[in-house]
Amino acid sequence: MTEIGIGIIGGGYMGKAHAVAMSAVGAVFDTALRPRLEMVCATTPESAETYRKAYGFARGTDDWRALVNDPAVEAVVIASPQSTHRAVAEAAIALGKPVFCEKPLGASLDDSAAMVAAAEGAGVVNMVGFNYIRTPASQYARKLISDGVIGDVTWFRGEHTEDFLADPETPATWRTSGMANGTMGDLAPHMVNAALALLGPITRVMAEVETVHTERPGGAVTNDDHAQMMCRFESGTMGQMYFSRIATGRKMGYAYEVTGTKGAIRFDQEDQNALWLYRREGDAATQGFTKILTGPAHPDYEPFCQGPGHGTGYQDQIIIEARDFLAAIETKENRWPTFRDGHEVNRVIAAALASDQAGGWQDIKNF
């Protein structure tokens, strides 16, 4: 086993998740590389020290440049606001340090394109954080589709719906300003990534984007609340997606349906350890959706638990990401999803926003 010094920029919600994942991944997956929590960066020296103590880092700083340039930091995890992604990534890449960056990749399409160019030009390991698609159930869904179990795919429907801003009296916060913090920057990328993972490239989209609650206590809302989007995949398959942060009653509505000529698949993250599979075969009287409870027979389940149906959780998805990032560093071969995959998601989002403005279909190739 070899130690590798990890620096995490951002100590908040996702910074904590990545720190916990790096602390646990070696024991869960018996990785050849064992992370050492070397340094955490926060906005003030006081918060950096708080995170350092809480998560077990050797040191803390309020200067991301100090973290990136420190020789003991051998790989960088970016869990800070999107406006910081490009500068941090480019600095780390210039030093040859592997970079894991939370989604969405950068604050703009130009940012993500520059980050892809920097990483690929330097040949540096890079990965973008789309954790939900890594559940054992969704990994198994990808395999079922790839293996042709449900036949030729004819339809896709996906959503990422939550209700954390459903109440119009919820005060305005950082989430209600800036395009990157709106539904199209926050929730939509996860389901677009799922669509690309399950069905492949998207060629064109038509979308409507809307702000329902334009005013909240404390200020005006300057980004979007929900959006609907039709899409066409390179395979010819039709699809539809819906994204919302005002979907009353929905807490983690990352859900999809995939229909094929021989069967169909349904998944809902609120029941993330179950996958529903329909096979059009056998006696018509017994045909119907079968609920499959994930267990050791499914991808990346057994390292966490040997009992079928006991389940994995949100933090486990981050640990699986950490395993893949470390494996990429060890082998010097990128693992999906790379910066380029993150940029592809951003291209679809950019096309959707342009479609809303133009009122018609937009080709992804133009973005």
Buried (B, 14 or more C-beta within 10 A) or exposed (E): EEEBBBBBBBBBEBBBBBBBBBBBBBEBBEBBBBBBBBBBBBBEEEBBBBBBEEBBBEBBBBEBEBBBBBEEBBBBBBBBBBEBBBBBBBBBBEBEBBBBBBBBBBBBBEBBBBBBBBBBEBEBBBBBBBBBBBBBBBBBBBEBBEEEBBBEBBBBBBBBBBBBBBEBEBEBEEBBBBBBBBBBBBBBBBBBBBBBBBBBEBBBBBBEBBBBBEEBEEEEBBBBBBBBBBBBBEEEBBBBBBBBBBBEEBEBBBBBBBBBEEBBBBBBBEBBBBBBBBBEEEEEEEEEBEEBBBBBEBBBBBBBBEEBEBBBEEBBBBBBBBBBBBBBBBEEEBBEBBBBBBBBBBBBBBBBBBBBEEEEBBEBEEB
